[in-house]
Structure formats: structure tokens, C-alpha cells
Amino acid sequence: MTKTADFEAPFGLLNEWLAEAEKSEPNDPSAVALATVDEAHCPSVRMVLMKACNPQGLVFYTNLGSRKAQDLKANPNAAMLFHWKTLRKQIRIEGKVVPTGGDEADKYFASRARTSRIGAWASKQSQPMEGRFEFEAAIAKYTAKFGAGDIPRPEFWSGFRLVPRYFEFWNDRRFRLHERITYSLDAEKNQWDLTEIYP
Ligand SMILES: Cc1cc2nc3c(=O)[nH]c(=O)nc-3n(C[C@H](O)[C@H](O)[C@H](O)COP(=O)(O)O)c2cc1C
């Protein structure tokens, strides 16, 4: 039987599970696998940290020259997967990715540790590197350049927001009789169709 849910519902449930995970996971409870597809339709996946989750979407930050950012430029469709081993829970999310505003990215960038901000300037993420020395030289260069002053956000580093059209909340049950609840967006009514599916 299909039920319906308010637009905020799956975001609220995700945040509830995340709050549980924050108590039990040894580290990085907000880590999420992000799958993208390149111009040749080949998928790739890597972890990112989810920095915000609300009805506008799920936000992560990265280098705009990276492979994932290049993929998203060619094809904004993406998927995310949370799996918390300590909770035996998984959430699958699918949707389209849009860039965050510059102000939002500036605000998050300013909250990062100084060394992480310098690292963002120094890293040509996903590009070939001659050796670690090259990266260390770039870190030294930007450390000297910024001194004790402000470190602005590089224009090649920013945020993306995955705007979901589908969620699946997976809950472990004994004997692999797991529970799976899906939320599919009904964009016209601005609500979700809820369906329970077989494990
Ligand atoms: C737990 C974890 C969290 C990560 N968080 C981020 C992140 O928030 N942003 C990011 O750009 N890379 C993050 N990384 C590194 C990415 O997984 C990946 O190595 C990098 O972004 C380059 O990916 P790409 O070449 O597909 O663009 C994280 C890695 C791990 C293991």
C-alpha cells in the first residue's frame, strides 16, 4: 500500500538516524558515498562529508577541478549512500546536484581549520602529482602567502547540494527479513509517496 508523507519527512528521518549514528559511530558519522556519472556514462563513487541536510537538500564541499565536480558538470544526476555499521542501517538517496551559493560556501570555508583552508588552496584535487614534495611546497607557499591574515575561499573550491527525488531507508531485521521504506517525490503535490518494498 502506498502512503504519503510531508515534504520535510525524509529529511527529518535522515537527521534522526544521523543523530543516532553520532552517538555510536567511531568517526565521521556524516560520511556518505557519492556516486556520479561521467560524460561516457561510466559511474564512479567516493566518500564525502555531508555538511548540511534540510529540505533544500544535502550539502558537501569539494574542489571544482576534481573528477566528481567534472562529472557533475557533465551530468548533475547523482546518488548518495549512508551506511552506519553500528546501527545496521542504510539510506540511499538519488537526485540532481546544484551548486550551493558562494555565500554559503564562504561561510562553511571560514569555519574550517586554518590548515584545512591552506590545504584547499594547495591541492589540485584528482590531478597527477610529481611527488609529495610538490604538494608540501604548495602548502608552504600558501602558508607564507596568507601569513596570519584571512584565508579566502579559493574560487576553485565550493559546495554542491544534492536535491533528492528518491530516498530508501533500510533497517536491518533478523534472518535478513529487512525493512525497506522508499520515498518517491510527487513534485506536483510537493509530497512523497511512501512504499514498503521487499528486502
Ligand atoms: C570519510 C571521508 C570523507 C571525505 N570527505 C570529502 C569531502 O567532503 N570532500 C572531498 O572533496 N573529498 C572528501 N574525501 C575524499 C574523497 O573520497 C576523494 O578521494 C576525493 O574527493 C577525490 O575524489 P574524485 O577524484 O572522485 O573527485 C573524503 C574521504 C573520506 C574517506
The ligand as an SDF file (V2000), in Angstrom:
LIG
                    3D

 31 33  0  0  0  0  0  0  0  0999 V2000
   35.4850    9.6920    5.2170 C   0  0  0  0  0  0  0  0  0  0  0  0
   35.9140   10.5170    4.0360 C   0  0  0  0  0  0  0  0  0  0  0  0
   35.3910   11.7850    3.8610 C   0  0  0  0  0  0  0  0  0  0  0  0
   35.7640   12.5710    2.7470 C   0  0  0  0  0  0  0  0  0  0  0  0
   35.1950   13.7980    2.5920 N   0  0  0  0  0  0  0  0  0  0  0  0
   35.4760   14.5150    1.4760 C   0  0  0  0  0  0  0  0  0  0  0  0
   34.7990   15.7500    1.2240 C   0  0  0  0  0  0  0  0  0  0  0  0
   33.9280   16.1950    1.9870 O   0  0  0  0  0  0  0  0  0  0  0  0
   35.1390   16.4310    0.0960 N   0  0  0  0  0  0  0  0  0  0  0  0
   36.0630   15.9630   -0.7880 C   0  0  0  0  0  0  0  0  0  0  0  0
   36.3270   16.6220   -1.7900 O   0  0  0  0  0  0  0  0  0  0  0  0
   36.7030   14.7840   -0.5850 N   0  0  0  0  0  0  0  0  0  0  0  0
   36.4240   14.0480    0.5150 C   0  0  0  0  0  0  0  0  0  0  0  0
   37.0440   12.8470    0.7280 N   0  0  0  0  0  0  0  0  0  0  0  0
   37.9990   12.3630   -0.2980 C   0  0  0  0  0  0  0  0  0  0  0  0
   37.1950   11.7310   -1.4580 C   0  0  0  0  0  0  0  0  0  0  0  0
   36.7050   10.4510   -1.0950 O   0  0  0  0  0  0  0  0  0  0  0  0
   38.0180   11.6170   -2.7510 C   0  0  0  0  0  0  0  0  0  0  0  0
   39.2140   10.9420   -2.5130 O   0  0  0  0  0  0  0  0  0  0  0  0
   38.3430   12.9960   -3.3260 C   0  0  0  0  0  0  0  0  0  0  0  0
   37.2910   13.9170   -3.1370 O   0  0  0  0  0  0  0  0  0  0  0  0
   38.6510   12.8960   -4.8180 C   0  0  0  0  0  0  0  0  0  0  0  0
   37.5630   12.3000   -5.4790 O   0  0  0  0  0  0  0  0  0  0  0  0
   37.3260   12.4720   -7.0640 P   0  0  0  0  0  0  0  0  0  0  0  0
   38.6570   12.2580   -7.7140 O   0  0  0  0  0  0  0  0  0  0  0  0
   36.3320   11.4200   -7.4140 O   0  0  0  0  0  0  0  0  0  0  0  0
   36.8000   13.8520   -7.2910 O   0  0  0  0  0  0  0  0  0  0  0  0
   36.6970   12.0630    1.8150 C   0  0  0  0  0  0  0  0  0  0  0  0
   37.2290   10.7800    2.0030 C   0  0  0  0  0  0  0  0  0  0  0  0
   36.8390   10.0120    3.0920 C   0  0  0  0  0  0  0  0  0  0  0  0
   37.3950    8.6210    3.2340 C   0  0  0  0  0  0  0  0  0  0  0  0
  1  2  1  0
  2  3  1  0
  2 30  2  0
  3  4  2  0
  4  5  1  0
  4 28  1  0
  5  6  2  0
  6  7  1  0
  6 13  1  0
  7  8  2  0
  7  9  1  0
  9 10  1  0
 10 11  2  0
 10 12  1  0
 12 13  2  0
 13 14  1  0
 14 15  1  0
 14 28  1  0
 15 16  1  0
 16 17  1  0
 16 18  1  0
 18 19  1  0
 18 20  1  0
 20 21  1  0
 20 22  1  0
 22 23  1  0
 23 24  1  0
 24 25  2  0
 24 26  1  0
 24 27  1  0
 28 29  2  0
 29 30  1  0
 30 31  1  0
M  END
$$$$
